[in-house]
Amino acid sequence: AIQDTFLNPEAVKVGQARMENHQVFVRADVGGDMTLPLSASPTAVLIGKATSEVPLPADGLTLRFLAEGQGLDRSDVSIRLDENLAFSGAEKTVAPGRYRVSASVPEMEVASIAVNGQPAKPGNAVTLPAGSVSLVVNLVQRRVARVGGLVTEQDKPRSGVPIYLLPAAGTGAAVAAFEDQSDSDGSFSIAVKAGKYIAVAIENGYDLEYAKPDVMKPYLAAGTLFEAAPDKKVQIKLEVQPKQ
C-alpha cells in the first residue's frame, strides 16, 4: 500500500493497471521521473472439471471450496459444474492456501483431487498454489439417510416454515447442518449424511446463521433428537418455534 512507503501518498498519482502472472501491477507517478510498480497479493485462478461414475442430480451440482486456517484474504468459493462436469462460468480467483471441497448435495462426496496433472490425492482437502490451477475433482456416490415428517402449530400443519437439522452434541464434524422448508401440506423430506441430529422448525427463521452454535442454542431444547442411518428413512414431527 502507498501509505506503507516513505512516499507522500498525496503526491502519488495512480495510473494504468495490468495483469501479469495473475498479479495486478499498478503504475504510480510519484511526482518526478521515477515510477513505482505496486503489486497486489498473489492469487490462484481455478479451472478444471469433476469426474463421477454415477449421473449427477437432475438440477446439477456445485462444488464448495471452504477455506481452512487464518487469513483475512481467504474466503469460501462455489463453482457450478456444467453438463460435461467442467467448471462453468468465469474463472474463479481465490487466495492461495488450503481448502476443503464438498458437493452441494449429500448424495455425492469428494473422494480425491488432482492438482495440475499430478496424481490424485485421496480425501477432500487441497492446497491451491498461486497462478493458474487445474483441478480434477473425483466424486463418488454416498449412502444417505432420508428424514421426513410434518411441521405443525397447535397440531395443525404449517407450510413454508424453515427447518434446520443440526449435528447433535458429540458428533463433531462427522455430519453437517442441513436446511429445508415445509411444503404446502406441512410435510418435508431431506437427504442427509448418516449421524445424530436435532431438528427444529423456526417461524420466519430464513436468515438464521444456523452454522453458528450460539445462534441456534436457544432452539435446541425444544427440538427433536433423532439418528439417521444409511439407506433408512426417519419420520419425525416438529412443532413451530418462534424466532428469538
Short mmCIF file of the C-alpha atoms (twelve columns), coordinates in Angstrom:
data_MODEL
# 
_entry.id   MODEL 
# 
loop_
_atom_site.group_PDB 
_atom_site.id 
_atom_site.type_symbol 
_atom_site.label_atom_id 
_atom_site.label_alt_id 
_atom_site.label_comp_id 
_atom_site.label_asym_id 
_atom_site.label_seq_id 
_atom_site.Cartn_x 
_atom_site.Cartn_y 
_atom_site.Cartn_z 
_atom_site.pdbx_PDB_model_num 
ATOM 1   C CA . ALA A 1   0.000   0.000   0.000   1 
ATOM 2   C CA . ILE A 2   1.187   3.558   -0.705  1 
ATOM 3   C CA . GLN A 3   0.753   4.656   2.906   1 
ATOM 4   C CA . ASP A 4   3.215   1.940   3.977   1 
ATOM 5   C CA . THR A 5   6.064   3.504   1.979   1 
ATOM 6   C CA . PHE A 6   8.314   6.519   2.615   1 
ATOM 7   C CA . LEU A 7   6.422   8.444   -0.096  1 
ATOM 8   C CA . ASN A 8   3.829   11.123  0.479   1 
ATOM 9   C CA . PRO A 9   0.511   9.456   -0.512  1 
ATOM 10  C CA . GLU A 10  -0.925  12.795  -1.679  1 
ATOM 11  C CA . ALA A 11  1.894   13.190  -4.221  1 
ATOM 12  C CA . VAL A 12  1.330   9.784   -5.805  1 
ATOM 13  C CA . LYS A 13  -0.859  9.554   -8.916  1 
ATOM 14  C CA . VAL A 14  -2.050  6.053   -9.755  1 
ATOM 15  C CA . GLY A 15  -2.014  5.159   -13.454 1 
ATOM 16  C CA . GLN A 16  -2.879  2.116   -15.544 1 
ATOM 17  C CA . ALA A 17  -3.067  -1.376  -14.097 1 
ATOM 18  C CA . ARG A 18  -2.012  -4.595  -15.804 1 
ATOM 19  C CA . MET A 19  -2.250  -8.310  -15.040 1 
ATOM 20  C CA . GLU A 20  0.959   -10.365 -15.064 1 
ATOM 21  C CA . ASN A 21  1.210   -13.949 -13.793 1 
ATOM 22  C CA . HIS A 22  -2.147  -13.494 -12.112 1 
ATOM 23  C CA . GLN A 23  -0.928  -10.481 -10.109 1 
ATOM 24  C CA . VAL A 24  -2.130  -6.917  -10.533 1 
ATOM 25  C CA . PHE A 25  0.516   -4.225  -11.118 1 
ATOM 26  C CA . VAL A 26  -0.385  -0.536  -10.880 1 
ATOM 27  C CA . ARG A 27  1.849   2.202   -12.294 1 
ATOM 28  C CA . ALA A 28  2.152   5.116   -9.893  1 
ATOM 29  C CA . ASP A 29  3.643   8.560   -10.707 1 
ATOM 30  C CA . VAL A 30  5.459   9.826   -7.621  1 
ATOM 31  C CA . GLY A 31  5.945   13.377  -8.881  1 
ATOM 32  C CA . GLY A 32  9.304   13.080  -10.576 1 
ATOM 33  C CA . ASP A 33  10.938  10.969  -13.243 1 
ATOM 34  C CA . MET A 34  10.514  7.830   -11.115 1 
ATOM 35  C CA . THR A 35  7.586   5.411   -11.287 1 
ATOM 36  C CA . LEU A 36  6.681   2.838   -8.664  1 
ATOM 37  C CA . PRO A 37  5.129   -0.550  -9.577  1 
ATOM 38  C CA . LEU A 38  2.656   -1.676  -6.930  1 
ATOM 39  C CA . SER A 39  1.605   -5.340  -6.776  1 
ATOM 40  C CA . ALA A 40  -1.423  -6.969  -5.207  1 
ATOM 41  C CA . SER A 41  -1.430  -10.228 -3.264  1 
ATOM 42  C CA . PRO A 42  -0.894  -13.393 -5.364  1 
ATOM 43  C CA . THR A 43  -3.996  -15.311 -6.402  1 
ATOM 44  C CA . ALA A 44  -4.944  -18.780 -7.603  1 
ATOM 45  C CA . VAL A 45  -7.090  -18.953 -10.754 1 
ATOM 46  C CA . LEU A 46  -9.152  -22.162 -10.826 1 
ATOM 47  C CA . ILE A 47  -10.047 -24.153 -13.926 1 
ATOM 48  C CA . GLY A 48  -10.950 -27.793 -14.098 1 
ATOM 49  C CA . LYS A 49  -13.595 -30.470 -14.062 1 
ATOM 50  C CA . ALA A 50  -15.137 -33.244 -11.993 1 
ATOM 51  C CA . THR A 51  -15.460 -36.961 -12.652 1 
ATOM 52  C CA . SER A 52  -18.246 -39.247 -11.498 1 
ATOM 53  C CA . GLU A 53  -19.232 -42.852 -12.238 1 
ATOM 54  C CA . VAL A 54  -22.882 -42.088 -11.494 1 
ATOM 55  C CA . PRO A 55  -25.168 -39.415 -13.007 1 
ATOM 56  C CA . LEU A 56  -25.342 -36.067 -11.242 1 
ATOM 57  C CA . PRO A 57  -28.665 -34.827 -9.799  1 
ATOM 58  C CA . ALA A 58  -31.100 -33.514 -12.397 1 
ATOM 59  C CA . ASP A 59  -30.732 -29.925 -11.151 1 
ATOM 60  C CA . GLY A 60  -26.939 -30.045 -11.325 1 
ATOM 61  C CA . LEU A 61  -24.216 -29.769 -8.711  1 
ATOM 62  C CA . THR A 62  -21.969 -27.132 -7.162  1 
ATOM 63  C CA . LEU A 63  -18.524 -27.650 -5.631  1 
ATOM 64  C CA . ARG A 64  -17.846 -25.677 -2.479  1 
ATOM 65  C CA . PHE A 65  -14.288 -24.689 -1.552  1 
ATOM 66  C CA . LEU A 66  -14.163 -23.966 2.194   1 
ATOM 67  C CA . ALA A 67  -11.076 -22.059 3.343   1 
ATOM 68  C CA . GLU A 68  -9.077  -23.508 6.236   1 
ATOM 69  C CA . GLY A 69  -6.766  -21.666 8.590   1 
ATOM 70  C CA . GLN A 70  -6.342  -17.980 9.244   1 
ATOM 71  C CA . GLY A 71  -6.099  -15.046 6.849   1 
ATOM 72  C CA . LEU A 72  -8.260  -12.009 6.125   1 
ATOM 73  C CA . ASP A 73  -7.865  -12.538 2.373   1 
ATOM 74  C CA . ARG A 74  -9.310  -16.065 2.451   1 
ATOM 75  C CA . SER A 75  -12.950 -16.722 1.625   1 
ATOM 76  C CA . ASP A 76  -15.140 -19.628 0.553   1 
ATOM 77  C CA . VAL A 77  -15.847 -20.171 -3.153  1 
ATOM 78  C CA . SER A 78  -18.608 -22.050 -5.010  1 
ATOM 79  C CA . ILE A 79  -18.185 -23.407 -8.553  1 
ATOM 80  C CA . ARG A 80  -21.070 -24.763 -10.615 1 
ATOM 81  C CA . LEU A 81  -20.487 -27.800 -12.852 1 
ATOM 82  C CA . ASP A 82  -21.880 -27.763 -16.378 1 
ATOM 83  C CA . GLU A 83  -23.447 -30.722 -18.207 1 
ATOM 84  C CA . ASN A 84  -19.953 -32.023 -19.075 1 
ATOM 85  C CA . LEU A 85  -18.814 -31.760 -15.421 1 
ATOM 86  C CA . ALA A 86  -16.482 -28.874 -16.300 1 
ATOM 87  C CA . PHE A 87  -16.205 -25.763 -14.139 1 
ATOM 88  C CA . SER A 88  -18.778 -23.376 -15.591 1 
ATOM 89  C CA . GLY A 89  -18.852 -19.589 -15.793 1 
ATOM 90  C CA . ALA A 90  -15.905 -17.231 -15.478 1 
ATOM 91  C CA . GLU A 91  -12.606 -18.326 -13.967 1 
ATOM 92  C CA . LYS A 92  -12.672 -18.299 -10.165 1 
ATOM 93  C CA . THR A 93  -9.909  -16.337 -8.463  1 
ATOM 94  C CA . VAL A 94  -9.126  -17.197 -4.837  1 
ATOM 95  C CA . ALA A 95  -6.344  -16.653 -2.352  1 
ATOM 96  C CA . PRO A 96  -3.757  -19.450 -2.331  1 
ATOM 97  C CA . GLY A 97  -3.966  -21.811 0.605   1 
ATOM 98  C CA . ARG A 98  -5.650  -24.918 1.932   1 
ATOM 99  C CA . TYR A 99  -9.312  -25.658 1.225   1 
ATOM 100 C CA . ARG A 100 -11.769 -28.492 1.794   1 
ATOM 101 C CA . VAL A 101 -14.028 -29.312 -1.143  1 
ATOM 102 C CA . SER A 102 -17.565 -30.618 -0.777  1 
ATOM 103 C CA . ALA A 103 -20.517 -31.294 -3.075  1 
ATOM 104 C CA . SER A 104 -23.749 -29.330 -2.766  1 
ATOM 105 C CA . VAL A 105 -25.864 -32.488 -2.383  1 
ATOM 106 C CA . PRO A 106 -25.431 -35.112 0.367   1 
ATOM 107 C CA . GLU A 107 -25.675 -37.984 -2.137  1 
ATOM 108 C CA . MET A 108 -22.222 -37.117 -3.544  1 
ATOM 109 C CA . GLU A 109 -18.856 -36.695 -1.850  1 
ATOM 110 C CA . VAL A 110 -15.321 -35.834 -2.928  1 
ATOM 111 C CA . ALA A 111 -13.093 -38.945 -2.985  1 
ATOM 112 C CA . SER A 112 -9.862  -37.414 -4.330  1 
ATOM 113 C CA . ILE A 113 -8.438  -34.301 -6.023  1 
ATOM 114 C CA . ALA A 114 -5.685  -33.969 -8.625  1 
ATOM 115 C CA . VAL A 115 -3.816  -30.647 -8.972  1 
ATOM 116 C CA . ASN A 116 -2.017  -29.527 -12.143 1 
ATOM 117 C CA . GLY A 117 -1.781  -33.021 -13.627 1 
ATOM 118 C CA . GLN A 118 -0.271  -34.628 -10.539 1 
ATOM 119 C CA . PRO A 119 -1.621  -37.965 -9.238  1 
ATOM 120 C CA . ALA A 120 -4.891  -37.550 -7.355  1 
ATOM 121 C CA . LYS A 121 -4.610  -37.449 -3.563  1 
ATOM 122 C CA . PRO A 122 -7.383  -39.166 -1.570  1 
ATOM 123 C CA . GLY A 123 -9.678  -37.034 0.538   1 
ATOM 124 C CA . ASN A 124 -11.366 -33.673 0.047   1 
ATOM 125 C CA . ALA A 125 -8.512  -31.379 1.141   1 
ATOM 126 C CA . VAL A 126 -6.433  -29.456 -1.400  1 
ATOM 127 C CA . THR A 127 -3.689  -26.827 -1.234  1 
ATOM 128 C CA . LEU A 128 -4.018  -24.261 -4.026  1 
ATOM 129 C CA . PRO A 129 -0.783  -22.576 -5.196  1 
ATOM 130 C CA . ALA A 130 -0.614  -19.136 -6.775  1 
ATOM 131 C CA . GLY A 131 -1.144  -18.884 -10.518 1 
ATOM 132 C CA . SER A 132 -3.284  -20.978 -12.841 1 
ATOM 133 C CA . VAL A 133 -4.522  -24.125 -11.082 1 
ATOM 134 C CA . SER A 134 -6.053  -27.045 -12.997 1 
ATOM 135 C CA . LEU A 135 -8.136  -29.381 -10.838 1 
ATOM 136 C CA . VAL A 136 -9.776  -32.753 -11.362 1 
ATOM 137 C CA . VAL A 137 -12.249 -33.469 -8.551  1 
ATOM 138 C CA . ASN A 138 -13.314 -37.115 -8.335  1 
ATOM 139 C CA . LEU A 139 -16.844 -37.599 -6.993  1 
ATOM 140 C CA . VAL A 140 -18.402 -40.791 -5.653  1 
ATOM 141 C CA . GLN A 141 -21.896 -41.637 -4.508  1 
ATOM 142 C CA . ARG A 142 -22.536 -41.624 -0.777  1 
ATOM 143 C CA . ARG A 143 -25.104 -43.752 1.012   1 
ATOM 144 C CA . VAL A 144 -27.528 -41.328 2.641   1 
ATOM 145 C CA . ALA A 145 -30.460 -41.358 5.007   1 
ATOM 146 C CA . ARG A 146 -33.798 -39.668 4.360   1 
ATOM 147 C CA . VAL A 147 -35.609 -37.664 7.014   1 
ATOM 148 C CA . GLY A 148 -39.269 -36.908 6.527   1 
ATOM 149 C CA . GLY A 149 -42.057 -35.611 8.667   1 
ATOM 150 C CA . LEU A 150 -44.576 -32.920 9.431   1 
ATOM 151 C CA . VAL A 151 -44.326 -29.358 10.738  1 
ATOM 152 C CA . THR A 152 -47.269 -28.324 12.912  1 
ATOM 153 C CA . GLU A 153 -48.522 -25.440 15.024  1 
ATOM 154 C CA . GLN A 154 -51.076 -26.394 17.652  1 
ATOM 155 C CA . ASP A 155 -51.474 -29.749 15.851  1 
ATOM 156 C CA . LYS A 156 -52.272 -28.085 12.510  1 
ATOM 157 C CA . PRO A 157 -49.889 -28.480 9.514   1 
ATOM 158 C CA . ARG A 158 -47.816 -25.386 8.702   1 
ATOM 159 C CA . SER A 159 -46.378 -24.604 5.269   1 
ATOM 160 C CA . GLY A 160 -43.290 -22.560 4.399   1 
ATOM 161 C CA . VAL A 161 -41.571 -22.934 7.773   1 
ATOM 162 C CA . PRO A 162 -37.739 -23.138 7.734   1 
ATOM 163 C CA . ILE A 163 -36.397 -26.456 9.030   1 
ATOM 164 C CA . TYR A 164 -32.874 -26.992 10.327  1 
ATOM 165 C CA . LEU A 165 -31.142 -30.308 11.050  1 
ATOM 166 C CA . LEU A 166 -28.185 -29.639 13.331  1 
ATOM 167 C CA . PRO A 167 -25.463 -32.080 14.421  1 
ATOM 168 C CA . ALA A 168 -26.178 -33.377 17.922  1 
ATOM 169 C CA . ALA A 169 -23.559 -32.849 20.630  1 
ATOM 170 C CA . GLY A 170 -20.616 -35.204 20.353  1 
ATOM 171 C CA . THR A 171 -20.895 -35.862 16.607  1 
ATOM 172 C CA . GLY A 172 -18.072 -33.471 15.763  1 
ATOM 173 C CA . ALA A 173 -17.509 -32.923 12.050  1 
ATOM 174 C CA . ALA A 174 -18.957 -36.313 11.063  1 
ATOM 175 C CA . VAL A 175 -22.214 -34.691 9.939   1 
ATOM 176 C CA . ALA A 176 -23.142 -31.276 8.601   1 
ATOM 177 C CA . ALA A 177 -26.112 -28.974 9.124   1 
ATOM 178 C CA . PHE A 178 -28.954 -29.125 6.588   1 
ATOM 179 C CA . GLU A 179 -31.846 -26.774 5.876   1 
ATOM 180 C CA . ASP A 180 -35.199 -27.038 4.108   1 
ATOM 181 C CA . GLN A 181 -38.742 -25.710 4.473   1 
ATOM 182 C CA . SER A 182 -42.107 -27.387 4.873   1 
ATOM 183 C CA . ASP A 183 -44.319 -27.936 1.797   1 
ATOM 184 C CA . SER A 184 -47.883 -26.698 1.344   1 
ATOM 185 C CA . ASP A 185 -49.238 -29.584 3.456   1 
ATOM 186 C CA . GLY A 186 -46.615 -29.122 6.190   1 
ATOM 187 C CA . SER A 187 -44.561 -32.123 5.119   1 
ATOM 188 C CA . PHE A 188 -40.842 -32.235 4.335   1 
ATOM 189 C CA . SER A 189 -38.223 -34.723 3.123   1 
ATOM 190 C CA . ILE A 190 -34.451 -34.194 3.307   1 
ATOM 191 C CA . ALA A 191 -31.499 -36.408 2.294   1 
ATOM 192 C CA . VAL A 192 -28.720 -36.228 4.903   1 
ATOM 193 C CA . LYS A 193 -25.470 -37.870 5.871   1 
ATOM 194 C CA . ALA A 194 -25.727 -40.605 8.483   1 
ATOM 195 C CA . GLY A 195 -25.460 -39.312 12.041  1 
ATOM 196 C CA . LYS A 196 -27.301 -37.880 15.033  1 
ATOM 197 C CA . TYR A 197 -29.240 -34.632 14.617  1 
ATOM 198 C CA . ILE A 198 -31.524 -32.222 16.408  1 
ATOM 199 C CA . ALA A 199 -34.310 -30.953 14.140  1 
ATOM 200 C CA . VAL A 200 -36.037 -27.605 14.671  1 
ATOM 201 C CA . ALA A 201 -38.695 -25.623 12.769  1 
ATOM 202 C CA . ILE A 202 -38.485 -21.851 13.319  1 
ATOM 203 C CA . GLU A 203 -41.059 -19.235 12.339  1 
ATOM 204 C CA . ASN A 204 -39.525 -16.683 9.917   1 
ATOM 205 C CA . GLY A 205 -36.106 -18.259 10.509  1 
ATOM 206 C CA . TYR A 206 -34.845 -17.902 6.948   1 
ATOM 207 C CA . ASP A 207 -31.903 -15.642 7.759   1 
ATOM 208 C CA . LEU A 208 -30.611 -17.508 10.824  1 
ATOM 209 C CA . GLU A 209 -26.882 -18.236 10.798  1 
ATOM 210 C CA . TYR A 210 -27.513 -21.875 11.619  1 
ATOM 211 C CA . ALA A 211 -23.822 -22.848 11.327  1 
ATOM 212 C CA . LYS A 212 -23.087 -20.813 14.488  1 
ATOM 213 C CA . PRO A 213 -23.826 -22.805 17.679  1 
ATOM 214 C CA . ASP A 214 -24.593 -19.696 19.762  1 
ATOM 215 C CA . VAL A 215 -27.312 -18.628 17.314  1 
ATOM 216 C CA . MET A 216 -29.104 -21.990 17.369  1 
ATOM 217 C CA . LYS A 217 -28.599 -22.925 21.042  1 
ATOM 218 C CA . PRO A 218 -31.876 -21.295 22.263  1 
ATOM 219 C CA . TYR A 219 -33.907 -23.558 19.942  1 
ATOM 220 C CA . LEU A 220 -32.319 -26.929 20.682  1 
ATOM 221 C CA . ALA A 221 -34.143 -27.757 23.930  1 
ATOM 222 C CA . ALA A 222 -37.488 -27.809 22.090  1 
ATOM 223 C CA . GLY A 223 -36.057 -29.642 19.078  1 
ATOM 224 C CA . THR A 224 -36.361 -33.308 18.128  1 
ATOM 225 C CA . LEU A 225 -33.343 -35.598 18.576  1 
ATOM 226 C CA . PHE A 226 -33.014 -38.482 16.100  1 
ATOM 227 C CA . GLU A 227 -30.437 -40.723 14.441  1 
ATOM 228 C CA . ALA A 228 -30.257 -41.139 10.654  1 
ATOM 229 C CA . ALA A 229 -28.864 -44.410 9.298   1 
ATOM 230 C CA . PRO A 230 -27.721 -45.080 5.712   1 
ATOM 231 C CA . ASP A 231 -30.472 -46.229 3.336   1 
ATOM 232 C CA . LYS A 232 -33.122 -45.740 6.034   1 
ATOM 233 C CA . LYS A 233 -35.945 -43.230 6.366   1 
ATOM 234 C CA . VAL A 234 -36.806 -41.499 9.639   1 
ATOM 235 C CA . GLN A 235 -40.193 -39.869 10.296  1 
ATOM 236 C CA . ILE A 236 -40.391 -37.021 12.821  1 
ATOM 237 C CA . LYS A 237 -42.860 -34.337 13.852  1 
ATOM 238 C CA . LEU A 238 -41.781 -30.752 14.541  1 
ATOM 239 C CA . GLU A 239 -43.682 -28.030 16.399  1 
ATOM 240 C CA . VAL A 240 -43.031 -24.500 15.133  1 
ATOM 241 C CA . GLN A 241 -40.891 -22.348 17.425  1 
ATOM 242 C CA . PRO A 242 -40.996 -18.532 17.418  1 
ATOM 243 C CA . LYS A 243 -37.897 -16.749 16.225  1 
ATOM 244 C CA . GLN A 244 -35.836 -15.302 19.069  1 
# 
